Amino acid sequence: MKKHYKFIAGIMAVSLVFGVGVIPESIAPVVSITANAEQEYTKGTYGELIYYNYGDHIVIADCDESATEVVIPPEIDGVPVTSIGSSAFYKCESLTSIDIPDSVTSIRDFAFYDCNNLKSIKIPYNLTDIGVNAFFGTQWLKEKQAENPLVIINDTVVDGRNCTGKVVIPDSVTYIVTSAFGYCYGLTSVKLPSSITKINDSTFMYCHKLKSIEIPDGVTSIGRAAFFECIGLETVKLPDSLTSIEELAFSDCRSLMSIEIPSGVTNLNVSQFNSDNKKSMKVTILNPACKISNPCEDVGVICGYENSTAQAYAEEYGYEFESLGKAPEKTGDMNGDGDFNVSDVVTFQKYILGTSDEELSDWKQADLNYDGLLDSFDLVMMRKKLIEK
């Protein structure tokens, strides 16, 4: 057994995947360990496998380095096997095939990383959670890439590093694995399907030729370093559904001269727009109450509403400020009937209590405190607004 060093190996793999040298800690993807120290588990063996038994589920944690053909059982001692842990088969170079049961729903980060001779993998139909570079370096992945550079498993984009030109991701895809397109130098444009709700950390990191991306309405968050050093990215339209942009998401996007931040984004770190283009970028902030932090010398113009936090930020740090005029008033008409009345308050109250399946026509009209959330604070303000009316 080789595996006193499995977790360390997994961390080392992070730096190897992202090129020569060590990736900066600030943009390295999070690598999870197999065993949660806060959960009680027992350790056991099954043939060449080492596993952790948490009582209601089992995680495969390790494997004998001499194993060649591995069949993972659906359960051990009556407990279902549901996951293959981080780096569990890391560099098992003798491994040629593995049969994964349908009970497994999760394969974690670097699970089969650099299993160079692994050619045959039975993928379970219940698999929905696939970690960073889970199959990187395997013959299985190389053959999949040869068939189609956009590797999709169970409606999940696992790898797209070999893609070139314009890529249209199928509507059936619901998830894109962290770093799936990282270092894809041939990618020029991407169209994401409406089924995607999140762009994960480092998804398009170092895609130097990526010029444009179509992000559908429905995406609510863009992860850390998602477009880090996409030096050719010229245009990006962020959807109204967006509420979160994590740090470094657009760092060093040198060709990106302007960006409009939707009103649903409540916190913005301006320093992420550093691009070595001194005072060349224009950032438009549509949320008049957005909490804005950190200056950036590459931003030249801040655009926002009168008396907004954007204006206050521009004045504090000496940016040129372009006014969009007076901020549009939130009407409170969330059911879309063209009028704000008691029915909107009733609809909102049922929504807050979870007692209604009615679809909201425009929930942002009820976000009266501009925090990107619908909660009791908005309900109180809505009732006050109705009384004043």
VENKA-V384376 format. One record per pair of residues at least 12 apart in sequence whose ideal C-beta (glycine too) atoms are under 6 Angstrom apart, sorted by sequence separation. I is the first residue (numbers start at 1). GAP is how many residues later the second one is. D is the distance in whole Angstrom. If there is no record, write none. Layout:
BEGIN
i;gap;d
I;GAP;D
I;GAP;D
END
This chain:
BEGIN
i;gap;d
41;12;6
50;12;4
302;12;4
332;12;6
335;12;5
366;12;6
41;13;5
149;13;4
150;13;6
368;13;4
14;14;5
49;14;6
149;14;5
39;15;6
48;15;6
48;16;4
157;16;6
283;16;6
14;17;6
35;17;5
145;17;5
155;17;5
281;17;6
288;17;5
292;17;6
302;17;5
306;17;5
58;18;6
155;18;5
281;18;5
348;18;6
48;19;4
121;19;5
155;19;5
156;19;5
157;19;4
158;19;5
282;19;4
283;19;6
284;19;4
285;19;5
290;19;5
301;19;5
302;19;5
303;19;4
305;19;5
11;20;6
90;20;6
95;20;5
104;20;5
113;20;6
118;20;4
119;20;4
160;20;5
173;20;6
182;20;6
187;20;5
205;20;6
210;20;5
219;20;5
228;20;6
233;20;5
242;20;5
245;20;6
280;20;6
288;20;4
289;20;6
306;20;6
10;21;5
58;21;5
82;21;6
96;21;5
105;21;5
118;21;6
119;21;6
159;21;6
160;21;4
163;21;6
174;21;5
188;21;5
197;21;6
211;21;5
220;21;6
234;21;5
243;21;4
251;21;5
254;21;5
277;21;5
279;21;3
292;21;4
301;21;6
81;22;5
86;22;4
100;22;6
102;22;4
109;22;4
118;22;6
164;22;3
171;22;5
178;22;4
181;22;6
189;22;6
194;22;4
197;22;6
201;22;4
210;22;6
217;22;4
224;22;4
233;22;6
240;22;5
242;22;6
247;22;6
250;22;6
253;22;6
265;22;6
268;22;6
274;22;5
295;22;4
305;22;4
57;23;6
58;23;5
80;23;5
82;23;6
83;23;4
84;23;5
85;23;5
86;23;5
87;23;5
88;23;5
89;23;5
90;23;5
91;23;5
92;23;5
93;23;5
95;23;5
96;23;6
97;23;4
98;23;6
99;23;5
102;23;6
105;23;6
106;23;4
107;23;5
108;23;4
109;23;4
110;23;6
111;23;5
112;23;5
113;23;5
114;23;4
115;23;5
157;23;5
161;23;5
165;23;5
166;23;4
167;23;5
168;23;5
169;23;6
178;23;5
179;23;4
180;23;6
181;23;5
182;23;5
183;23;5
184;23;5
185;23;6
187;23;5
188;23;6
189;23;5
190;23;5
191;23;4
192;23;6
197;23;6
198;23;5
199;23;5
200;23;5
201;23;4
202;23;5
203;23;5
204;23;5
205;23;5
206;23;5
207;23;5
208;23;5
209;23;5
210;23;6
211;23;5
212;23;5
213;23;6
218;23;5
220;23;5
221;23;4
222;23;5
223;23;5
224;23;6
225;23;4
226;23;5
227;23;5
228;23;5
229;23;4
230;23;5
231;23;5
232;23;6
233;23;5
242;23;6
249;23;6
250;23;6
251;23;6
252;23;6
254;23;6
263;23;4
271;23;4
273;23;5
275;23;5
59;24;4
60;24;5
61;24;5
100;24;5
102;24;5
113;24;6
163;24;5
169;24;5
178;24;6
192;24;6
194;24;6
199;24;6
208;24;6
215;24;6
217;24;5
224;24;6
238;24;5
248;24;5
257;24;6
258;24;4
259;24;6
260;24;4
261;24;5
262;24;6
263;24;4
266;24;6
267;24;5
268;24;5
269;24;5
270;24;6
274;24;5
34;25;6
57;25;4
247;25;6
269;25;5
271;25;5
285;25;4
336;25;3
7;26;5
53;26;6
59;26;5
62;26;6
63;26;5
68;26;5
89;26;6
112;26;6
130;26;6
181;26;6
204;26;6
227;26;6
270;26;5
273;26;6
334;26;5
335;26;6
336;26;6
34;27;5
61;27;6
65;27;6
74;27;4
84;27;5
107;27;5
127;27;5
176;27;6
199;27;5
222;27;5
352;27;6
60;28;5
66;28;6
67;28;6
68;28;5
69;28;5
70;28;5
71;28;4
72;28;6
130;28;6
334;28;6
63;29;6
72;29;6
74;29;4
270;29;6
334;29;6
46;30;5
123;30;6
334;31;5
348;31;6
333;32;5
334;32;4
332;33;6
331;34;5
330;35;6
345;37;6
330;38;5
288;39;4
345;41;6
132;46;5
130;47;5
132;47;5
332;50;5
34;51;3
34;52;5
332;53;5
32;54;5
3;59;4
2;63;5
10;76;5
10;77;4
9;78;6
31;78;5
6;81;5
9;81;5
289;81;4
287;83;6
6;84;6
13;97;5
10;100;5
13;100;5
29;103;5
266;105;5
266;106;4
264;108;5
17;116;5
243;129;5
29;149;5
29;150;6
29;172;5
29;173;6
27;198;4
27;201;6
27;221;6
END
